[in-house]
C-alpha cells in the first residue's frame, strides 16, 4: 500500500510538481492502525493529474480530485484546494489553494 503511494508520489514529482501523503493515513500509520485509503495532495493542476494518470482512475474535476484504486486500496490525488462551504459534510464551494499550508488547513490531520 505505502509502496504504491510512494510510486504515485514519484510519478508526480517526476513531472516537476510537489506531492505529499496527507490526512488520516498519516495518523493511522503513526498509530499502527490499518487503513484502506491514502490521500495525496499536489500543486499539479487537476488537468495535469488527469494527463499523468489517464486511464488509471476516475477524475472528479469539480473537486480537483482523481481516484485510483489498486489492490483494493483507494488513492485520492487532489490538487491543493480550499473548501469554502459545505452541505451535508460535502464541499460545495471549492477553489485552488496557493500552497500546501493552505490545503492542510481543511484537513483533519
C-alpha positions as CSV (number, residue, x, y, z in Angstrom):
1,X,0.0,0.0,0.0
2,X,2.6,2.5,1.0
3,X,4.9,1.4,-1.8
4,X,2.2,2.2,-4.3
5,X,1.6,5.6,-2.8
6,X,5.3,6.3,-2.9
7,X,5.4,5.4,-6.6
8,X,2.4,7.7,-7.3
9,X,4.4,10.5,-5.5
10,X,7.4,9.8,-7.6
11,X,5.3,9.9,-10.8
12,X,4.0,13.3,-9.8
13,X,7.4,14.7,-8.7
14,X,9.0,13.4,-11.9
15,X,6.7,15.9,-13.7
16,X,8.2,18.7,-11.5
17,X,5.3,19.0,-9.1
18,X,5.2,18.7,-5.3
19,X,3.3,15.7,-3.8
20,X,2.7,14.7,-0.2
21,X,0.8,11.9,1.6
22,X,-1.6,13.7,3.9
23,X,-4.7,13.1,6.1
24,X,-5.9,10.1,8.0
25,X,-3.5,7.6,6.6
26,X,-0.6,9.5,8.2
27,X,-2.3,9.5,11.5
28,X,-3.2,5.8,11.2
29,X,0.3,4.9,10.1
30,X,1.8,6.6,13.1
31,X,-0.7,4.8,15.4
32,X,-0.2,1.4,13.8
33,X,-3.8,1.3,12.6
34,X,-4.6,-0.3,9.2
35,X,-6.0,2.0,6.6
36,X,-7.7,1.4,3.3
37,X,-7.1,4.7,1.6
38,X,-4.4,7.2,1.1
39,X,-4.8,10.9,0.3
40,X,-2.1,12.6,-1.8
41,X,-2.1,16.3,-2.4
42,X,-0.1,18.2,-5.0
43,X,0.4,21.5,-6.6
44,X,-0.3,19.9,-10.0
45,X,-3.5,21.3,-11.5
46,X,-6.2,18.7,-11.9
47,X,-5.9,18.7,-15.7
48,X,-2.2,17.7,-15.3
49,X,-3.1,15.0,-12.8
50,X,-5.6,13.6,-15.3
51,X,-3.0,13.6,-18.1
52,X,-0.4,11.9,-15.8
53,X,-2.8,9.1,-14.8
54,X,-5.1,8.9,-17.8
55,X,-6.9,5.5,-18.0
56,X,-5.8,4.6,-14.4
57,X,-8.7,6.0,-12.5
58,X,-11.7,8.4,-12.3
59,X,-11.5,12.2,-12.4
60,X,-13.7,14.5,-10.4
61,X,-12.5,17.8,-11.7
62,X,-15.2,19.8,-9.7
63,X,-13.4,18.6,-6.6
64,X,-9.9,18.9,-8.1
65,X,-9.7,15.1,-7.4
66,X,-8.6,11.9,-9.2
67,X,-9.2,8.5,-7.7
68,X,-7.1,5.4,-8.4
69,X,-7.9,2.0,-7.0
70,X,-5.2,-0.6,-6.8
71,X,-5.3,-3.9,-4.9
72,X,-8.5,-2.8,-3.1
73,X,-6.9,0.4,-1.8
74,X,-8.2,3.9,-2.9
75,X,-5.6,6.6,-3.6
76,X,-7.1,10.0,-3.8
77,X,-4.9,12.6,-5.5
78,X,-6.1,16.2,-5.2
79,X,-4.7,19.5,-6.3
80,X,-4.1,21.9,-3.5
81,X,-7.6,23.3,-2.6
82,X,-9.6,25.3,-0.2
83,X,-13.1,24.2,0.8
84,X,-15.1,27.4,1.5
85,X,-18.5,25.9,2.3
86,X,-20.2,22.5,2.8
87,X,-23.6,20.9,2.5
88,X,-24.2,17.6,4.2
89,X,-20.5,17.2,5.0
90,X,-19.6,17.6,1.3
91,X,-17.7,20.6,0.0
92,X,-19.8,22.7,-2.4
93,X,-17.6,25.8,-2.8
94,X,-14.0,24.9,-3.7
95,X,-11.2,26.9,-5.1
96,X,-7.5,26.2,-5.7
97,X,-5.1,26.8,-2.7
98,X,-1.8,28.5,-3.2
99,X,0.3,26.0,-1.3
100,X,0.5,23.0,0.9
101,X,-0.1,25.1,4.1
102,X,-3.4,26.4,2.8
103,X,-4.5,22.9,1.7
104,X,-3.7,21.4,5.1
105,X,-6.0,23.9,6.9
106,X,-9.0,22.0,5.7
107,X,-7.8,18.6,6.7
108,X,-8.4,16.7,10.0
109,X,-4.8,15.7,10.3
